[in-house]
């Protein structure tokens, strides 16, 4: 019996969130066998994209960016296949059966299960050698500032961030000190948006025929498989467009990014935020180019230090810290539930009505656009879910479904760790809980709300208020042990027994109603 000998070609599998200008597996394969002997494959896996009912714009962004990337590779002389298949394995089998490669090169997935599958099973499943190269999408892949930190050691973001700044020499002066004389300008970055202030619009990108084809495909997905609408899709889908989005941010928004970084607005969804995370997380942009661009704008005198540092902190600090924590805490992180929260996700997260104006606006916006900025995610959505005791995995799934920039590696540490403090305080040293006073100070949401942000109990009391105090009362002993929460817990001194009883009763009534609505049984 004669066996078919493998051709002298190598295959390169490029994952949909690895659309790098210089993909390491492609570079390595070309160096090994020459471009003419490399076969590139990208797979649109139905199993992967139906894991959750994803926001339609998110699916359009992913598929359109993949297809444009493949087209560019073909223009550059590569032999490329884009395969729509029931699963990644089926797609890879179709590909290897069509070209019989001597081996497959790929880059490690950014997600835990995918990476272990590549490393531990793929070669055997395909019957060919598989080389999994290190992932280059994160700067911690180049430099891990705390390579041997055990889980017993808590490394806070600030320590991590300063180590990264020093190593990559970002915003450091000639004496090795932080530019502007300080590491942190948070005290200058907490301004609410002045009334009538008009932030510049985000750039929108015209849809190509290829994007319109993807939109037509995604628009017809049944509602059990997708949410939101493709209408109005105008994200960048190529590196050229993503670079234009970066340039627009540097020119029009970075200057005021710092002061209004924490502001929230009913009128303006994106304010001065970069909205570059969808491109960064797909590989269309790379973290160091963003960081260097902001640093350069500061050195050129175009933006103040609090804006440049605030942006660098997001990319070189938070983003890298989050992925570092993800790999450190997985797989246990996926199941973390440190506050023993088990309430189902309220129905208004899927568009049912709520009288809470802030949440209604932010959730509606997220479902229709796939985006809200990080303070709305943290201080509105996660704050509410932590106070209301919502099951962490349900919150995480909602973020994964809804946000265009959401992937497991970023959402688990951000939502379960930072937002819900469900990881035992590994990611954030305190639970980020706040009453309506914070939301009222940092936004204009309360002006259009039927609730009163100043009232703690009573018919018009804002739910954030009685839920906040109920959370402190319910977890008083635990919270007292946290030095960063001293003042909040001390505030309980001002609540007499009667007020404590009213807070508990209001919270109980509200939470029961929430659970009933989630079960489809409005009381
Ligand atoms: Fe949100 Fe409460 Fe303000 Fe209404 S009053 S917008 S529910 S914080």
Boltz pocket constraint, residues with backbone or C-beta under 6 A from the ligand:
constraints:
  - pocket:
      binder: B
      contacts: [[A, 355], [A, 356], [A, 357], [A, 358], [A, 359], [A, 436], [A, 439], [A, 440], [A, 445], [A, 446], [A, 447], [A, 449], [A, 450], [A, 451], [A, 452], [A, 453], [A, 462], [A, 463], [A, 464]]
      max_distance: 6.0
